[in-house]
C-alpha cells in the first residue's frame, strides 16, 4: 500500500487522471480536426521518412512548404483540410506524386523544429491513414501526462501544504489539456511550462534540492516544441529570479555549483541549437505586407487581450470556436479565489514578481501583434502564452504555501468539482459539435453510447485528484523546513 503522501502516489494519481481525461479528448475529436493537425502530421511523417533538415520548397498554391508524405495520410486529411478557408489545394491534395505511395504536400509546420516530430513520427510508423493521427495523439498525450505528473511530484516536494497542488490543478485549464491531446507539439510545451514553474519555485523554497533534471527537461522541452520557446523560458526565469535577492541566488549557486552548471550548460546549448534552427529555417519570418487587414486600432488590442485571456481557458477545436460560457464561469471561480487569496498572503517581493508576470503576459502578445499585423493580422492566440499564464496560479500557490494553513477539505472539493465540470462540458461539447460532421474518422459517430463513454472518461479523470485529499486538503510530501530568514526576506 502506497502512503497517501508518497511521491509515487502523487505521480501515479496525476498520471492516471491526465491519461483518462486525455483519452476522452482523443475520442471526442475526429481525425485531423484538432487545430492545424494535418500540418503537424505531415511534418511528423516527413521527418520520420528522412526529411529531417530539409523543410521543402514553397508551395505554389497553398500555405507553407512542400513535404514528402505517404499518400494515404494526405487522403485521410483531405476533407478536413478543405473545410478551412485558409488552406489551398497544395495543403489538401498531393502537389506531386513521387515514387511508390509518396507524394508532396504543403504544410504550415514545415519549418518547425524537427525534434518533437522525429519522436512521434517514428512511433507512428506502424500506422496508416487516419490511424496515424490517433497514434501521434496518443504518444503526445503520454509525453505531456508524464511531464504534468512530474510537475505534481516536484510541487509536492517543496509545498508546505496543499495549496500549490491545488494551484497546479487550476493551471491545467481545458485548453491546456486539449492541446496535449492533438497531434501538435504545443501541448507538450505547455506541460513542460508547468514543470518549469514547479522546479523553479522549488529552487527558491528548497535551495538544498536544485532539481536540475526537472529544470533541464522542462526548459529544453519548451524550447524544442515551439519557435518562441526560448523567449518563454527566459521570461519565466526572469520572474522566478525576482522572488529572492541576488545574494540568495549566489549562495544557492555556490551550494549546488556542479548541478546548476551542468543544467545551465545543457539549457544553453539547447537554446543555441533552437535559435540556430529558427534562423536557418526562417521559422518566425513574417510574410509580405498586405492591405487585407486594414489598420490596427487600439480597440483591436483591447478586445484581443480579453479574447486571449479567455483562450487560455477554452477555445477548441479551432481558436475561433469558443467554449460554452459555462466553462469560463466555472473555471474562473477557483482561479479568482486562488488569485485573491494568494495576493492577500503574498509578500511585497512576491507581489512584485506577479506584477512583472502580468506586465509580460500583456506586453508580449501586444508587441508581437503590432509588429506582425500588416502581414499576419490578429493571428495571436491566447494559448501561446500559457507558459506564462500558468505562473499566476503557481505564484498564488507559493504565497499560500508560505502562509502555513492548508486548504480546507471543502475548498478542495469545490475547486476540483468546478474544474471537473468545466473539463467535462468542454470535452462533450466538442464531441457533440464536430462528431457529426462526417469529414473524417470519428469515435463520436457511434452514437449516444460513444458520448456516454467520453463523458465517463472525462469525469473520472477530472475528479481523480480528489484522491489526493486527506483531512485538510491535498496533502503533499512534507517539505524540508526552510530557514526563517529565507521566508522573511522574500
N, C-alpha and C positions, 0 to 999 in steps of 0.2 A: 504494500500500500504506500503510495507516494504521499509524503507530508503535504498539507494544504499550502504551505508557503515555499515549497521547494522550487528552484528554478526549472527543474524538469517538468513539474506540474504546470507552471505558468506557460512554458514553451508549448507543451502538448495541447493544452486547452486553447490557447490563442491560435495555434496552427490548425487545430480541428475546426474552430469557429470560422476562421478565414476560408478554409477549403470548402466547408459546407455552403457558406454564402457565395463564394466564387462559383461553385458548381451550379447554383441556382441561376446566376447571371449568365453563365456559359450556355445553359439550356434555354434561357429566356430569349437569347438574341440569335436570330437567323444567321447563317453563314455569311460572312463578309459585310454584315450590316453595322458592325462597330465603326467608329469614326475613322475614315481613311484605311480601313483594314486591308482592302485589296492592294493598296500601295505597299503596305508593310509586308504582306505575304509575298508579293512579287519580289521584294528586296531579299527576304529570307531565302526564297527558292534560288534566286540568282547567286547569292553568296554561297549557299550550300553546294551549288553546282560549279563553283570555281571562280565566279565573277566577284572576287574579293575586293580588289582595289580599283578596278575599272568600273566607273559609275555610268558608262554608256554615253552615246551621242544624244543631243537634244531631240525631243520628239518633234515631228513636223506638224502633227495635228493632235495635240494633247498637252498636258502639263507634265513636266519632269523630263527624265532621260530614259533611254531605251535599255531594258534589261533582258537577259536571256532566261526564259522561264518555261517550264513544262506547259504544253498546250491545254491539258486538262484543268489546270489551275485557272488559267485565263477564262476558259469556257464556264467554269463554275462561278466565277466572279462577275461575268459579263452583265447579267441582268441587273444586279445591284449597282454596278458601276454606271450603267447607262441611265439609271434613275436619278442621278445627280446632275445639276445644271452646270457644275464647274468642270466636268470631265470632257474629254474629247475622244474621238474614235480610237486613237492610239492607246488610250488608257483602258479601253474596254474590249478591244479586239486585237488579234495579232497584227503587228505592223509589218512583220516579215516572217516567213516560215524558214527555219534553218534545218539542219539535219535531224532526222528522226522526228520525235514529237516536241522538239524545242522550237519556240517562237520568240520573237522580240515583242515587248510590250512596254509602254511608258509608265513610269512610277514617280510620284511626287516625293518618294522616300529614297530615290536612287543615290543621292549624295550623302545620306546619313552614315554615321559611324557604323562600320560593319560588325562590331563586337557582339552585340545582342543577337543580330540576325544570324551570325555564324552558329551560335549556340542553339537557338530554337530551330533554325533551318535544318541543321544536321539531325536534331531529334525528330523532326517531322518527315524525314526521308521515306520511312516505310508507308506513308500515307499518300493519297492522291485526291485530286479534285477538292470537293468541299471538306473532305476528311482532313486535308492539310491545315485549314484554318482552325478547326476544332482541336487538332493536336497542338498547334502553336499556342492557342489559348490556354490549354491545359498546362503546358510547360511554363508559360508566362505566369499563370496563376500560382503555380508551385514556387517559383522563384520569389515572387512577391510575398507569398504567405510565409516563407522561411524568414525573409527579412523583417516582416511585421512581428513574427513570434520572437525573433532575436531582439527586436526593439523592446518588446514587453519584458523579456528576461533582464536586459540591461537596465531598464527603468526600475524594475522591482528590486534590483541590486542596490540602488542608491536612495530610493524613496524611503522616507521615514514613516509614511502612512499610505493610504490607498489613493490619495488624490492624483498623483502622477499617472497611475494606471488608468484611472477614470478619464484623465485628460487625453491619454493615448486613444482610448475608445472614441472620444469625441472628435479626435483628429481624423479618424477613418471615416470620412463622410461618404455618402452613397456614390458620388462621382469618383472618389479615390478608389473605392472597392471596384466599381465598374471598370475603371481604367486598368486595373490589374487583371481583368478577365478577357480583354480583347487582344488580338494579335498586333501588339504595338509595344515599343519599349518604354513608353511614358509611365505606365503604371508601376513598373519595376523601379523606375527612378523616384516616383513618389514614395514608395515603400522604403526605399533607401534613405529618403529625406527624413522619415520618421526615425530611422535608426541613427542617422547623424545627429539629430536633436537629442535623442536619448543618450547617446555616448558622449556628446559634448557637454550636456548638463551633468552627466556622471563625472566627467573630468573636473568640473567645478566643485561638486559636492563631495567627491571621494578622490582627492588628488593622489592618494596612495595606489589607486587602481586605475591606470590610464586607459584601459580598454582599447589598446592600439589596434587590435584586429577589427573591432567593430567600427572604429573611426575610419580605418583604411578602406574596409569593404564598402562602407556607406558612401564615402567620398568618391572612390573610383567608380562605383556603380552609377552614381548620379552623373558624373562627368561623361561616362561612356554611353548613356542612354538618351541624351539629348544634346543638341548643339549648343544650348545655353547652360549646360550643366556646370561648367567651370565657374560661371558667374554666380549661380545659385549657391554652390559650395562656399565661394568666397564671402558672399553676403551673410550666410548662416554663421560662418566663423567670426565675422565682424561683430555680430550681435552677441555671440557667446563670449567673446573676449571682453565685452563691456560688463560682464557680470561680476568681475572681480578686478582689483587693482593689478597693475603690471607687475608689481613686486611679487604677488602671489603666483603669477604665471612664470616668472623667473624661478621662483622656488620650486614650483611644480616641475619645470623642465630639468632643474638640477637633480631632483629626486628620481626622475624617470628618463634620463638623457638618452639611454640606448633605445628604449622602446619608442619614444616620441621621435627620435631622429630617424629611425627606420621607417616609421609611419609617414613622416614628413617627406622622406626621400621617395617612397613609393607613390604617394599622392602627387608630389611634384612631377615625377616622371610621367605619370598617367595624365596629368594636366597638360604637360608639354605635348604628349602624343595626341591628345584630343584636340588641342588647339591647332596642331600641325595638320590634322585631318581636315578640320573645318576650313583652314586656309587653302589646303590642296584641292579639296572638292568644291570649295566656294559654297559651302552649305548655307551660310547666312547671307549670301549676296542677294540684294534686292533686285526685283525685276525692273523693267523700264517704266518710267513715269507715264501715267495715262490720265486722261481727263474724266474717266468714268466715275470716280468717287467724289468729284466736286471739291468743295472747300471744307477743311476740318474746322468745326466750331467748338467753342468751349462747352456747349451743351452736349456735344457728342462725347467728350471726355468724361463729363459728369455722369451722363447716362451709362456710358461704358463702364465706369467704376462700379456702379450699382450692379450692373449685369455681371461683371467679372466676379464680384463678391458672391453673387448667387450661383455662378458657375462652380465655385469651389464646393458647393453643397450638392448641386444636381443639375445636369444638362446632358441628356442622353436620348437616343444613341448619338445624335449629332449636336454640335454646340448651339444650334438654333432651335433645338427641341427641348424646352424647359421641362423640369419635373413638375408633378402636381403641386399646387400651392401648399397643400398639407405637409409635404415633405420639408419645405423650408421652415414652416411654422414649428413642426415637431423638432427639427434639429436645432433651431435657434434657441429653444428653451434651455436645454442643458448647456449649450455653448455660452449664452449670455450670462447664465447663472455662474458658470465656472469663471468667466472673464471678470465679472463684477467682484466675486469673492476673491479672486486672485489679485486684482488691483488693490483691494482693501488690505490684503495681507502682505503685499509686496513692500520691500524696502525701496528707498529712493533710487538706488543703483539699478535694481531690477526694473523699476518703472521706466527709467531712462532707456534701458535695453529694449523694453517693449515699445516705447515711443519711437526709437530708431527703427525697429522692425516694422512698425506701422508706416513710417515715412518711406521706407524702402519698398514695401508692398504696394504703396500708391504710386511712388515715383517711377519705378521701373517700367510698368506697363504704359504709363502715360508718356514717358520719354520715348520708348520704342515705337509707340503708336504714332507720335508726332514725326519721328524720323522716317517711318515706313509708309505713311498714309498715302502719299501720291502714287505708290506702286502696289501697295497691298490692301489699302483701305483699312477698315476696322477689323483686322484679321486676328487680333489678340484674343486669346481665350483665357478665362479666369483660372482654369485648371493648370495652366502653365506655371503659375506662381504657387502651386500647392506646397512646394518645398519650403516656401516662406510661411504660407498660411498655417501649416501645422505647428509652427512655432508659437502661435498665440495660445492655444491650449497648453502646450508644453511649458511655457513660462508661467502660466497661471497655476499649473500643477506644481511647479517648483516652489512658487510662493506659498501655496497652501501646505506643501510638504514641510516647509520650514516652520509653519505655524504650529505643527505638532499634533493637532487634533485630527483624528481620522474622520473620513466622511461617515455620516450615519447610514445605517443599512437602508433606510427608506430613500435616501438620496441616490444610493447606488441602484436600487430597484427602479426608481422613476427614470433615472438617466438611461439605464440600459433599455428599459421598455420603450421610451420615446425614440431612442436611436434605432431600436429594432423595428418599430412601426414604420419609421422613415425608410429603412432599408427594404422592408418587405413591400411597401407601397411602390417604391421606385422600381424594384425588380418585376413585380407583377404588372405594373403599369406599362413597362416596356414590352413585356411578353404579350400583353393584350393588344397593344397598339400596332406592333410590327409583325406579330406572329402570323397574321392572315394575309400578308402582302403577296405571298406566293412568288417572290423574286429569287429565293434560294432555299436550300435545305433548312428546315426549322423544326425543332422538337415541339414547339407550341402547336404545330399542325395536328398533333394527336388528340386535340380536343380538350374538354374540361379536365380530364384526368391529368393531362400534362401541366396545366396551370396549378392544379392542386399540389402536385409533386414539387413544382418550382416554389410555391408558397411555403410548403412544409420545410424544404431545404433552407430557404432564406430565413424563415423564422427560427429554426433550430440553430443555425449558425449565429444569428444576431443575438439570441438570448443566452447562448452558451457562456458568455463572460460572467453571468450571474454565479456560475460555479466557483468563481474566484472569490466570491463574497464569503466572509467569515466574521461573525459577530458585528463589528462596527464598520464593515465595508470591505472593499477589495484590499486584502492584506498582503503586502509584498514580502519578499525575503527581508528579514531585519537588516537594516543598513548599518554599516560601520559608523560609529559615532563621529561626528565632525567637531573639531575643537571649537570651543565657544567663540574664540576670536574670529574664526572664519565666518560664522554666522553673523556676528555683529558688524563686520566690516562690509558685508555685501547686502 
